């Protein structure tokens, strides 16, 4: 029972830090363009690479 007095506030603090990190990353634009970098390699122009004729 005494462990709950430590674990409940500790878990609330951990959740608050995780939410703060998530919203900080979201506000800084971390999740703005998730598809662009993944699709950029598919549209790469390989005409200037050596070895192609």
C-alpha positions, 0 to 999 in steps of 0.5 A, a space after each residue: 500500500 505504501 508503494 502506491 503513494 510513490 508510484 501514482 505521483 511518479 506515473 503522473 509525472 512520467 505521463 506529464 513529461 511524455 505529453 509535454 515532449 509530444 506537444 513540443 515536437 508537434 509545435 516545432 513541426 516534427 510531424 508536418 510532412 511524414 510522406 515527403 521524405 519517404 516518397 522523395 527517393 522514388 522521384 529521384 532523378 538518376 540521369 546524372 549518375 555515373 555509369 548510365 548511358 
